[in-house]
Amino acid sequence: MSTSLKKSLFSGRAAELDAMESAFRDVSGGRQRSILLGAEAGGGKSRLVEEFADRLSGCALILKGGCIEQRESALPYAPVTAVLHELVQLRGGTAARSLVGAASARELAWLLPEFGETSERFDAGIARARLFEALRKLFEELAREMPLVVVVEDIHWADQATCDLLRFLTTRLKKSRMMLIVTYRPEETSGSNALRTTIADLSLSEGAEMLKLPRLKRAEVAAQLEGLLGRPPTPAVINEVHARCCGIPLFTEALIDASGSLRTDFPGSLNDYLLKSVREMPVSTAELLKVMALGGPHITHALLRSVTEKSDIELAELLRPAILAGILVPDGDGYAFRHALIHEAVRSDLIAGERMAIHRAYAEVLERGSVPSYRVWHAVALARHWHGAGQAEPCLRWAWQSAVEAAATFAYADQMEMLKLVLAAWPDVDHAADLIGADHCRVLELAADAACWAAEAEQGLAFVERALAEVDAERDSEQLAALLLQRAVMRQHTLIPGEIADLERALDHAVDPTRLRADGLGQFSRALILRGEFDRARLLGDELKDLSERLDDEEYRIEALIVAASVDMAAGNSRIDAFWNVAKRAGQASIGRVEVLAGAALLQALLETGDYAQIIDIGPAIFARTVEFGQARYIGAIVGSPLCRALLAVGRVSEAVETCERMAALDPLPLGLVHVFECQAEIALVLGDSDRVAAAAASALRALPPGPQVASRIAANLLRFDLESTTLAGDMDQSAILIRSASTQLEKQGGVSWPLLASAMRVAIDTNRKDVAQQLADLAARTPCRNVVEQAERLTVSAEMSRATVSDLDAWEAAAQSWADLSQPFRQAYALMQAGSAAVNAGKRARGADHFGRAADLAHSIGARLLANQIETLAAKARIDLRGGKEGSTPKAPLGLTDREFEVLRLVAAGQSNREIADNLFISSKTASVHVSNILSKLAVPSRGAAAAMAHRLRIVDPA
């Protein structure tokens, strides 16, 4: 009998394989597709990809790259480098370079030396963009020849730079014949922000499809066993294996030994279970597996030969038992563990002395440089191995070099992790500062900067505090200022007090006309604009403008222009042309930081002026640039917010939801979360979902730190969301209390929040609080309007006030037209609904029917079901049939009710008992009770009170 198992039969996964083949057909037709393949460890991701690749043989170019697990940090661009290495092996270096041209080849050389000489690096943001563009060009050229399939396995171990690259490729290769397959473990999402962010973001890209592999069913386990054994298994074996392996393919393989027999000594510990086959290996093979475990999931034969100092023949003899047992698999020019769980188990079984000795062996081999290795991996690998070997000095030296390389490739999280190794090794190294050319305080400063860009504010603040404790303020005031600026920006994004004090102190120390002072002026100006302190921001902006001229620095000229345009916009003096001009100038300057700042300012200005079409046109590209420059988590949600609001305003609700999900998927810091939660609440308002509004406002916004940066904004929005959610829930008493709070807050605050004012006015009229309504109307009348959006809000507030006496048809028609001019269908539909009611009350029924009809069409077109129900209810009260379009005809009752049930609901909402309803409608009490029961069932509400609340919300009864 053979002593090795047969290849596992491909079992189950038919639906997933069909989906992948369907996606490939789309790719062959010229449409880019992405497959996100998730399964628990041992769930069969690699096996499915292997089967799919086999079926595509000859029909596509398939390039595979895997992420490498690193305990402290991931290797920058590891899967991309592996893909490039495979391409060079297939095509040769000359052919690969010819695909992209000399300039792009120099960018790719940073990842793989075979592409030739590297390019020079200037601005970090632009260099990153060039690298991304070079990869885009390469994949686009490959896809022209034949369909291209790029497989990135184990993204749960990916570095942030790789994640950003994947987002970039999915947005920039939409019309290329490229298929991207990404595998990951869903269980890792609970503990990894990077994985959660990347998977969520990629899943929302055009052409993306998520496939999650379930555990195998009993029949599928039986098929897998038949493939392993070479014969049909007995029912008893099937039952036992299915019960023990729980449908996880790897476990099924592990339960069958090399002779094809069922293992009966199944251990209770998974780790022991996974190690059982390893411990059954010959001693020399088991020792070799330990060495391989610290080399990574894949190790080249050449490196293994160098580390073990064994001949090729000796290695073959040692490796063969592990390969036959399914512990290892041949993998290109080396070997890989059959599964990550086995690799992890072998590695965790090592004792301290073994670990140190093996790490030292790897480090000594890599130090000689005799084994080819990818450039971007080499310094990181050496730093890790010297760290594992307990050798502080070489660890510090290589960690410092790897941090420099990570910064050059904009892998900020990796840079931070390598600098943490530097700091860990520092106390054990004599003359560490001389060794790397930087003192301890400078390393802390760099670590804080990397943490800031990686949006790891908690770690960044800890680095800054340590550095501040070391810096000599008298000797190096500029370093002190730089640290204070770092702390200020992290305090801003985490909504922690003290930001302004840090900025003031920083400028006190950065007194010379340098770039550092220019940084401080720009940062301070933006902080003040965020808080609404525009006069002070203008003064700092003017100083920044003067300083930029003295420095002859275009970056700070542009930043000064951004500050000036933003301050002028707040005063109502700026034209949108100013923002367009500065955005164009920033793009021409090719300076990543100010390009993103200018784009964000432009989107916000377009939002305030109601130019939603322009936001929708340019917003996605600006959002994509935050990814390219490594700033997605830092500023992505702030850039995405205007886009989400614009989509919502024009009625593209599903796209607004997607954009909001993208923002949330970035896992932003608290300042970004303010934008996410506000957008979630706005979407819920349009959809009429009171529970979601309450959740977004109360649970989410209130859970954020009470920072002073956006305190007034959050207070106004919280009050508005509370007001809207209580009104949607039919709690008119609480709504009446809230509108008085709103009136008080609006009178006190420096600038009026028009959305809060409009909501408060509407509810004041609905609850018959005419005194509060008059106060709000007076406030609106004396508040200047800065743009057309605020003018539309003022028209609406004025029209709402008319409902206190006789609703003014002309006022409502003017309000409806103003919202139509702004392409805001939700607000237009509401105004048309009120215009319809005003027209009917004025005896102009045909005009009212037309307004109701247009309002209903708009509400239905954007999925605003609650507003649509309100419109249909008011039309029904006026006996206007929206379905038939005939004025004066008998309409069908809304909400799926019969006409009689609709009449009963109106009386229930008026507070009448069954006996009172019976008397009013000339029916028996029993019949009234039956009608009430039917109403509760159709409305899916539990009680008469809930039905009454819904009737009030839909305005079936007039307010008292």
Secondary structure as UniProt FT lines:
FT   HELIX           14..28
FT   TURN            29..30
FT   STRAND          33..38
FT   TURN            41..42
FT   HELIX           45..55
FT   TURN            56..59
FT   STRAND          61..66
FT   TURN            76..77
FT   HELIX           78..91
FT   HELIX           93..108
FT   TURN            109..111
FT   HELIX           113..115
FT   HELIX           124..145
FT   STRAND          148..153
FT   HELIX           155..157
FT   HELIX           160..172
FT   TURN            174..175
FT   STRAND          178..184
FT   HELIX           186..190
FT   HELIX           193..203
FT   TURN            206..207
FT   STRAND          208..212
FT   HELIX           218..229
FT   HELIX           235..245
FT   TURN            246..247
FT   HELIX           249..254
FT   TURN            258..259
FT   HELIX           270..279
FT   HELIX           283..293
FT   TURN            294..295
FT   STRAND          298..300
FT   HELIX           301..308
FT   HELIX           312..324
FT   TURN            325..326
FT   STRAND          328..331
FT   TURN            332..333
FT   STRAND          334..337
FT   HELIX           340..348
FT   HELIX           352..368
FT   HELIX           375..388
FT   TURN            389..390
FT   HELIX           392..408
FT   TURN            409..410
FT   HELIX           412..425
FT   HELIX           426..428
FT   TURN            430..431
FT   HELIX           432..436
FT   HELIX           440..453
FT   TURN            454..455
FT   HELIX           457..470
FT   TURN            473..475
FT   HELIX           477..493
FT   TURN            494..495
FT   TURN            497..498
FT   HELIX           499..509
FT   HELIX           515..531
FT   HELIX           534..551
FT   HELIX           554..570
FT   TURN            571..572
FT   HELIX           576..589
FT   HELIX           592..608
FT   TURN            609..610
FT   HELIX           612..628
FT   TURN            629..630
FT   HELIX           632..649
FT   TURN            650..651
FT   HELIX           653..665
FT   HELIX           670..687
FT   HELIX           690..694
FT   HELIX           695..700
FT   HELIX           701..703
FT   HELIX           708..710
FT   HELIX           711..728
FT   TURN            729..730
FT   HELIX           732..748
FT   HELIX           754..766
FT   TURN            767..768
FT   HELIX           770..782
FT   HELIX           788..802
FT   TURN            803..804
FT   HELIX           809..821
FT   TURN            822..823
FT   HELIX           825..841
FT   TURN            842..843
FT   HELIX           845..861
FT   TURN            862..863
FT   HELIX           865..877
FT   TURN            878..879
FT   TURN            882..884
FT   TURN            887..888
FT   TURN            895..896
FT   HELIX           899..909
FT   TURN            910..911
FT   HELIX           914..921
FT   HELIX           925..939
FT   HELIX           944..953
FT   TURN            954..955
//
